[in-house]
Amino acid sequence: MPESTQIILGMLALLIVLILAMLGTGWWTKKICLAIMRELETKGAVNEAKAVALQYDKSEYFKIGYRDYRPKALEMLVISEAVCRTEDGRYYLNQEKAKAI
């Protein structure tokens, strides 16, 4: 097999692995987002008066083990306004926006 063909096949394989990794990470983050919304709903945090504190609000920088996607998923939910944050750092579910998701 010519060397140029090997290079092209290697680049294609690398591109496929990259795309699959991105899709897998996106799928896992979406699953975590849905779990966070379900958790807030089961705790009854559906308005500002019933807001609850979440233990995974901040991410740890020097943690050994698997990556925790919950802080990033929570940040994405706050940005999309499906989850709202109170001034004292508690969270509640915005049901109108959550239904759209």
N, C-alpha and C positions, 0 to 999 in steps of 0.2 A: 504494500500500500504506500503510495507516495506521501512524503512528509507533509505537504500542504493539505492533503485530505485528513491526515491525523490531527493537524492543528485545527482545522475547521470542525471536525467531529468533537474534539476536546472543548472547543469554545461553545458549541451547541449543547453539549452535556452540562457544562458549567451554567449556561443560561437556563436550562431546564431545572437544574437543582435550585438555582436562585429563585425562580418563579414559584416552584413548589414550596420552598421555605417561606416565601412571602404569603402565599395562600394559606399555608398551615398556621402561621402566626396570626393572620387576620381572622381565620376561623376560630382559633382558640380565644382571641380577644373578644370576639362577638359572643362566644359562649360564656365568658366571664362577665361581660356586660349584662347579659340576661340573668345570670345568677345574682348579681348585685341588685338588679331591679326587683327580682323575686324576693330577695332577703329583705329589702326595704318594705316591700308590700306585706310580707308576713309579720314584720315587726310593727306594722301599722303606721309607718312613717310616711303619711300621704299629704301632710301639710306642715307648715312651719312650726306650729305648736307641738306637734308630735315628732319632731325631728330627732334622730338618734345619732350617736357618735359611732364611727366605724374604726376598727382597730387597724385597718390597712390604709389609712389616710396618707401616711408618709411611707416612702420606700426606704429601705436600708441599703446603704452603699456597699458595705462590706459583709455581705451575707454569703455563706457557703451553702451550695445546694442548687436546687432548681430555681429558675427565674420565676418571680411572683408577678403575674400580669395584672393583679387587682388594682394597684395604685394607678397604673397607666389607663386601665379600663375606666376607673372612677373618674379620672381627669377627662377622658373622652366623653363620658356621660354628662359631666358638668358643662363642658364646652357646648355640647349639643342641647343643653338645657333640659334633658330628660330627668336629671337629678339636680336639685338645687342645694346650695350650701348656705347655711345661716351665718350670721356674723360671728357667732361663738364657735364655729367649726363643726357643727352637726349637719347631717344630710337628710333630705326627704325627697320623695318621689313626686315628680310633676306628672300626674296621670295623663293629662292631655297630650303632652309630648311623648310620653312613654308608649301610648297606644299607637302613635305614628311609627314608632320604631318597630 
